[in-house]
Amino acid sequence: YTYSGPVAGVGAKMTWVGNSAIGSGSQEIIGSVPGDRIVIALDFGGSQATAGYRLVAEDGGTRVTWSMDSAHGYNPVNRWFGAFLLDSVVGKDYEKGLAKLKAVLESGPRQ
């Protein structure tokens, strides 16, 4: 992993180089409204997407919604992959990530 730009906020970027299973790519914060949302540009080695975290106060806590959008063009195979497989591939990782985020936040403030 390589980090560049500011430590936090818009412009903070992480680049990774991995094996064939993980691949290489980057993610960069391109939008941030504290207490409301974070927008991230993703590049998976040539395939781009936009991810977002939406924060909403709810029942004494915060609901976090994690989303990802990408254009699949008019290629029917790409559209099928985006519509049916993306959730099954990325959805499990999102669930794991949200569970980890919940655990970190519920463990209390960091020193």
C-alpha positions in Angstrom: 0.0 0.0 0.0 1.1 3.5 -0.8 -0.6 6.6 0.7 -0.4 10.0 -0.8 -2.1 13.4 -0.5 -3.4 14.7 2.8 -3.7 12.4 5.8 -7.5 12.8 5.8 -10.2 14.3 3.7 -10.5 15.2 0.0 -7.4 14.2 -1.9 -6.3 11.4 0.5 -5.3 8.5 -1.7 -4.4 4.9 -1.2 -2.8 2.8 -4.0 -2.2 -0.9 -3.8 -0.4 -3.5 -5.9 -1.5 -7.1 -5.4 -1.3 -10.5 -7.0 -3.7 -11.7 -9.7 -6.4 -12.5 -7.2 -6.4 -9.1 -5.7 -5.1 -6.9 -8.5 -3.8 -3.4 -8.4 -5.7 -0.1 -8.1 -6.4 3.0 -6.0 -9.0 4.8 -4.1 -9.2 8.6 -3.5 -11.5 10.7 -1.4 -13.1 13.1 -3.9 -15.9 14.5 -1.7 -16.6 14.8 2.0 -19.3 16.5 4.1 -18.5 15.8 7.8 -21.3 14.0 9.5 -23.2 13.4 6.2 -21.2 11.6 3.5 -17.9 10.6 1.9 -17.4 10.0 -1.8 -14.5 7.9 -3.1 -13.2 7.4 -6.7 -12.1 3.8 -7.2 -9.8 2.4 -9.9 -9.4 -1.3 -10.2 -6.6 -1.2 -12.7 -8.6 0.3 -15.5 -12.2 -0.3 -14.3 -13.5 2.8 -12.5 -16.3 3.1 -9.9 -17.5 5.5 -7.3 -18.2 4.4 -3.7 -20.1 6.4 -1.1 -20.7 6.3 2.6 -23.9 8.0 3.7 -24.3 8.8 7.4 -27.8 9.3 9.0 -28.5 9.9 12.7 -30.9 7.1 13.8 -32.1 5.9 17.2 -29.2 7.4 19.2 -26.7 6.1 16.8 -25.7 6.5 13.1 -26.8 4.4 10.2 -24.0 3.9 7.6 -24.9 3.0 4.1 -22.1 2.0 1.8 -22.7 2.1 -1.9 -20.8 1.6 -5.2 -21.7 2.8 -8.7 -20.0 2.0 -11.9 -20.8 2.3 -15.6 -21.0 -0.9 -17.5 -21.6 0.5 -21.0 -23.6 -1.3 -23.6 -21.6 -4.6 -23.6 -24.2 -7.2 -22.5 -21.6 -9.3 -20.6 -20.5 -6.3 -18.6 -24.1 -5.3 -17.9 -25.0 -8.8 -16.7 -21.9 -8.9 -14.5 -22.8 -5.5 -13.0 -26.4 -6.4 -12.4 -26.2 -9.9 -11.0 -22.6 -10.7 -9.9 -21.4 -7.5 -8.5 -23.6 -7.7 -5.4 -22.6 -11.3 -4.7 -18.9 -10.5 -5.2 -18.6 -7.1 -3.5 -21.6 -7.4 -1.2 -19.9 -9.9 1.1 -16.8 -7.7 1.4 -19.1 -4.7 2.2 -20.8 -6.7 4.9 -17.5 -7.6 6.4 -16.2 -4.0 6.2 -19.3 -2.6 7.8 -19.1 -5.2 10.6 -15.4 -4.2 11.2 -16.4 -0.5 11.2 -19.1 -1.1 13.7 -16.7 -3.0 16.0 -14.1 -0.3 15.9 -16.6 2.5 16.6 -18.3 0.6 19.4 -15.0 -0.1 21.1 -14.7 3.5 22.1 -12.5 6.5 21.3 -8.9 5.9 20.3 -6.1 7.5 22.3 
